[in-house]
C-alpha cells in the first residue's frame, strides 16, 4: 500500500475517533489508516473484535495510537466506568474499518453482543463503515439489504473498491483507498 500524503496537518485536531477493527484480512491496512489519522491530529482509540485479533495484535494499535486498545467489555479497568458507554460518549466519530459482513449484519439487526456493537449502539456520534470482504459476500442481497438498512439510520459507508482479494480473485470487496476514507472522515467532522 502506498504512503498516504496528508493534505493538511491538523484537520482532526481535538477530535476523538473510535477506530473499530473487525476480523478481515484487511485489518493490517488499518495500521496505515491509524497513522494517517494521528498525523491529522486525531486522538485515536482502537476497539477490536476477537476475530480482528487473529490478524493484528492489540499491541500494534497501542503502539500506533499511544492509547489502550479495548477488546473486551468485561476487562478490568483502573477506574470504574461502564466501558461501552464511556467510550461511546468520547467519540466524535466511530470508524469501522475493515467492516465484515458479520458486523454489518449484527449492527443492522441491533445486536450489542460485543464491545464494538455495544459502543456503536450507545453512541450518538456519526458512524463510518468501510466494508472489506469477498466479492460474493459483498454483493449478496442480505449484505446489501443490511447496508441499506443502516443507511436509513444515517450510518455512512465508504464502499469497497476493485482489488486483489484474499480468495485470489480481483474484484469489488477490497478495502477503500485510505485517501478516500480520510476525505470522508473530513466531510463528516468538518
Phi, psi and omega in degrees: 000130180290156179289135179272131177268123176287126184282324180213106182301138172090005180299335183252016180302137180070017176253136176255122179248121172274114185258107182263123181250127180246175192283072176234152175303334179288000180302328180295334179288341178297332181299313179295322180293320176300314180301318180292321177297320177296319178299329179278001175097001183288147168271113185253124177242121184266139170240140182229139170283165178301318180294325179299326182290349174282341182256320181219144182272154174302327180301324178300311182288328176296319179295321182285326185262333188077008180242157174298141176263136183251126181228348186222122180296342184248015179287148180294140178240155184293318176240149185290131168198162174274107193304310186294325180280325179292321175295315181302320181290336180282338192285131164271334178203144172250125179246124176247105185208118357283153176251124179276164174301325180298309182291325176298316179295318181294320177294317180297331179272354179083017179290145173226061189256008172209178184295318182299307182293326178295316179295316181300315182289336181271353186258151173257003180288155174298148180240125176249121183251129182240091183295147172208118184190174174305144183299322178294322177294317182296317183277354180302138182304326179292319177296315179297320178294319178296319178295318179296320178299315179295324176299321179297334177265019175070028169278148183250149181231140166248104190294152177292164180243172174285135180185183179288128179255159181300333181284354179101351179271160169253113186197175177288127182154346178290138181304143181301157178297136181305324178299318179295320179296315179297320178296320179295317178299316179301317179297322182287330186257342185241000000 
